[in-house]
Amino acid sequence: MKNLTLAKSYLGKAQKRLKILDMLLEEDDYSDVVREAQEITIFVQECGL
């Protein structure tokens, strides 16, 4: 897998998790909000953005 393809994949995963955050916040599920936000941060770092 090429680096650009991998970066696009990670960015797509981060964008999907951003959508999930709103739903989790509405449900007052703060521990999962933190967990998902950490995952987003990791994916974005791995993209090199």
N, CA, C and O atoms as a GROMACS GRO file, in nm:
protein
  196
    1MET      N    1   0.084  -0.117   0.000
    1MET     CA    2   0.000   0.000   0.000
    1MET      C    3   0.089   0.124   0.000
    1MET      O    4   0.186   0.132   0.075
    2LYS      N    5   0.056   0.218  -0.082
    2LYS     CA    6   0.136   0.340  -0.092
    2LYS      C    7   0.104   0.434   0.024
    2LYS      O    8  -0.004   0.428   0.083
    3ASN      N    9   0.199   0.519   0.056
    3ASN     CA   10   0.181   0.612   0.166
    3ASN      C   11   0.061   0.704   0.145
    3ASN      O   12  -0.012   0.732   0.240
    4LEU      N   13   0.040   0.752   0.023
    4LEU     CA   14  -0.072   0.841  -0.004
    4LEU      C   15  -0.205   0.768   0.015
    4LEU      O   16  -0.300   0.825   0.070
    5THR      N   17  -0.212   0.645  -0.028
    5THR     CA   18  -0.333   0.565  -0.011
    5THR      C   19  -0.360   0.542   0.137
    5THR      O   20  -0.475   0.550   0.182
    6LEU      N   21  -0.258   0.513   0.212
    6LEU     CA   22  -0.271   0.491   0.355
    6LEU      C   23  -0.316   0.619   0.425
    6LEU      O   24  -0.403   0.614   0.513
    7ALA      N   25  -0.260   0.732   0.387
    7ALA     CA   26  -0.297   0.860   0.447
    7ALA      C   27  -0.444   0.892   0.418
    7ALA      O   28  -0.515   0.941   0.506
    8LYS      N   29  -0.489   0.866   0.297
    8LYS     CA   30  -0.629   0.891   0.262
    8LYS      C   31  -0.721   0.801   0.342
    8LYS      O   32  -0.829   0.843   0.384
    9SER      N   33  -0.679   0.678   0.364
    9SER     CA   34  -0.759   0.586   0.443
    9SER      C   35  -0.773   0.635   0.588
    9SER      O   36  -0.882   0.635   0.643
   10TYR      N   37  -0.662   0.676   0.647
   10TYR     CA   38  -0.666   0.728   0.784
   10TYR      C   39  -0.750   0.854   0.793
   10TYR      O   40  -0.823   0.873   0.890
   11LEU      N   41  -0.740   0.940   0.694
   11LEU     CA   42  -0.819   1.062   0.695
   11LEU      C   43  -0.968   1.031   0.685
   11LEU      O   44  -1.050   1.094   0.751
   12GLY      N   45  -1.003   0.933   0.603
   12GLY     CA   46  -1.143   0.891   0.593
   12GLY      C   47  -1.196   0.836   0.724
   12GLY      O   48  -1.309   0.865   0.763
   13LYS      N   49  -1.114   0.758   0.793
   13LYS     CA   50  -1.154   0.705   0.923
   13LYS      C   51  -1.173   0.817   1.024
   13LYS      O   52  -1.266   0.813   1.105
   14ALA      N   53  -1.086   0.915   1.021
   14ALA     CA   54  -1.097   1.028   1.113
   14ALA      C   55  -1.225   1.106   1.086
   14ALA      O   56  -1.293   1.147   1.180
   15GLN      N   57  -1.259   1.128   0.961
   15GLN     CA   58  -1.380   1.201   0.926
   15GLN      C   59  -1.505   1.127   0.971
   15GLN      O   60  -1.600   1.190   1.017
   16LYS      N   61  -1.507   0.996   0.959
   16LYS     CA   62  -1.621   0.917   1.005
   16LYS      C   63  -1.637   0.927   1.156
   16LYS      O   64  -1.749   0.938   1.206
   17ARG      N   65  -1.527   0.924   1.227
   17ARG     CA   66  -1.534   0.934   1.373
   17ARG      C   67  -1.579   1.073   1.418
   17ARG      O   68  -1.642   1.086   1.523
   18LEU      N   69  -1.547   1.176   1.341
   18LEU     CA   70  -1.595   1.310   1.374
   18LEU      C   71  -1.747   1.315   1.371
   18LEU      O   72  -1.808   1.382   1.454
   19LYS      N   73  -1.808   1.246   1.277
   19LYS     CA   74  -1.953   1.242   1.268
   19LYS      C   75  -2.013   1.171   1.390
   19LYS      O   76  -2.119   1.209   1.438
   20ILE      N   77  -1.944   1.070   1.437
   20ILE     CA   78  -1.993   0.993   1.551
   20ILE      C   79  -1.991   1.076   1.680
   20ILE      O   80  -2.073   1.055   1.769
   21LEU      N   81  -1.896   1.170   1.689
   21LEU     CA   82  -1.883   1.250   1.811
   21LEU      C   83  -2.011   1.326   1.845
   21LEU      O   84  -2.050   1.331   1.962
   22ASP      N   85  -2.078   1.383   1.746
   22ASP     CA   86  -2.202   1.456   1.772
   22ASP      C   87  -2.308   1.367   1.835
   22ASP      O   88  -2.375   1.406   1.930
   23MET      N   89  -2.322   1.246   1.782
   23MET     CA   90  -2.420   1.153   1.836
   23MET      C   91  -2.386   1.115   1.980
   23MET      O   92  -2.474   1.110   2.066
   24LEU      N   93  -2.258   1.090   2.006
   24LEU     CA   94  -2.217   1.053   2.141
   24LEU      C   95  -2.239   1.168   2.240
   24LEU      O   96  -2.277   1.145   2.354
   25LEU      N   97  -2.214   1.290   2.195
   25LEU     CA   98  -2.237   1.406   2.281
   25LEU      C   99  -2.385   1.422   2.315
   25LEU      O  100  -2.420   1.454   2.428
   26GLU      N  101  -2.471   1.399   2.217
   26GLU     CA  102  -2.616   1.408   2.241
   26GLU      C  103  -2.661   1.305   2.344
   26GLU      O  104  -2.755   1.328   2.419
   27GLU      N  105  -2.593   1.191   2.346
   27GLU     CA  106  -2.627   1.084   2.441
   27GLU      C  107  -2.555   1.100   2.575
   27GLU      O  108  -2.568   1.016   2.663
   28ASP      N  109  -2.480   1.210   2.590
   28ASP     CA  110  -2.402   1.235   2.714
   28ASP      C  111  -2.306   1.121   2.745
   28ASP      O  112  -2.282   1.087   2.861
   29ASP      N  113  -2.250   1.062   2.640
   29ASP     CA  114  -2.156   0.951   2.654
   29ASP      C  115  -2.013   1.006   2.645
   29ASP      O  116  -1.942   0.984   2.547
   30TYR      N  117  -1.975   1.077   2.750
   30TYR     CA  118  -1.850   1.153   2.746
   30TYR      C  119  -1.725   1.066   2.741
   30TYR      O  120  -1.625   1.106   2.681
   31SER      N  121  -1.729   0.951   2.803
   31SER     CA  122  -1.610   0.866   2.800
   31SER      C  123  -1.583   0.817   2.657
   31SER      O  124  -1.467   0.808   2.615
   32ASP      N  125  -1.688   0.787   2.582
   32ASP     CA  126  -1.669   0.746   2.443
   32ASP      C  127  -1.630   0.864   2.355
   32ASP      O  128  -1.558   0.847   2.257
   33VAL      N  129  -1.677   0.984   2.390
   33VAL     CA  130  -1.636   1.104   2.316
   33VAL      C  131  -1.484   1.121   2.326
   33VAL      O  132  -1.416   1.147   2.227
   34VAL      N  133  -1.433   1.106   2.447
   34VAL     CA  134  -1.289   1.120   2.468
   34VAL      C  135  -1.214   1.011   2.391
   34VAL      O  136  -1.113   1.040   2.327
   35ARG      N  137  -1.262   0.889   2.398
   35ARG     CA  138  -1.196   0.777   2.330
   35ARG      C  139  -1.194   0.799   2.178
   35ARG      O  140  -1.090   0.778   2.114
   36GLU      N  141  -1.306   0.839   2.122
   36GLU     CA  142  -1.312   0.863   1.978
   36GLU      C  143  -1.226   0.982   1.937
   36GLU      O  144  -1.161   0.979   1.832
   37ALA      N  145  -1.224   1.086   2.019
   37ALA     CA  146  -1.140   1.203   1.989
   37ALA      C  147  -0.992   1.164   1.990
   37ALA      O  148  -0.914   1.214   1.908
   38GLN      N  149  -0.954   1.076   2.080
   38GLN     CA  150  -0.816   1.029   2.082
   38GLN      C  151  -0.784   0.950   1.955
   38GLN      O  152  -0.675   0.964   1.900
   39GLU      N  153  -0.879   0.868   1.910
   39GLU     CA  154  -0.859   0.792   1.786
   39GLU      C  155  -0.843   0.887   1.667
   39GLU      O  156  -0.758   0.866   1.581
   40ILE      N  157  -0.926   0.991   1.663
   40ILE     CA  158  -0.917   1.089   1.555
   40ILE      C  159  -0.779   1.152   1.554
   40ILE      O  160  -0.718   1.168   1.449
   41THR      N  161  -0.731   1.189   1.672
   41THR     CA  162  -0.599   1.251   1.682
   41THR      C  163  -0.490   1.157   1.629
   41THR      O  164  -0.399   1.201   1.559
   42ILE      N  165  -0.499   1.032   1.663
   42ILE     CA  166  -0.400   0.934   1.617
   42ILE      C  167  -0.404   0.920   1.466
   42ILE      O  168  -0.299   0.919   1.401
   43PHE      N  169  -0.524   0.908   1.410
   43PHE     CA  170  -0.536   0.895   1.264
   43PHE      C  171  -0.479   1.016   1.192
   43PHE      O  172  -0.408   1.002   1.092
   44VAL      N  173  -0.509   1.135   1.243
   44VAL     CA  174  -0.459   1.256   1.178
   44VAL      C  175  -0.308   1.264   1.189
   44VAL      O  176  -0.241   1.306   1.094
   45GLN      N  177  -0.253   1.226   1.302
   45GLN     CA  178  -0.107   1.225   1.316
   45GLN      C  179  -0.043   1.126   1.220
   45GLN      O  180   0.062   1.154   1.163
   46GLU      N  181  -0.104   1.012   1.201
   46GLU     CA  182  -0.051   0.911   1.111
   46GLU      C  183  -0.059   0.956   0.964
   46GLU      O  184   0.017   0.910   0.879
   47CYS      N  185  -0.153   1.046   0.936
   47CYS     CA  186  -0.164   1.101   0.801
   47CYS      C  187  -0.052   1.200   0.773
   47CYS      O  188  -0.020   1.228   0.657
   48GLY      N  189   0.007   1.252   0.878
   48GLY     CA  190   0.111   1.352   0.860
   48GLY      C  191   0.054   1.491   0.838
   48GLY      O  192   0.122   1.578   0.783
   49LEU      N  193  -0.071   1.511   0.881
   49LEU     CA  194  -0.136   1.642   0.864
   49LEU      C  195  -0.109   1.732   0.981
   49LEU      O  196  -0.155   1.846   0.984
   0.00000   0.00000   0.00000
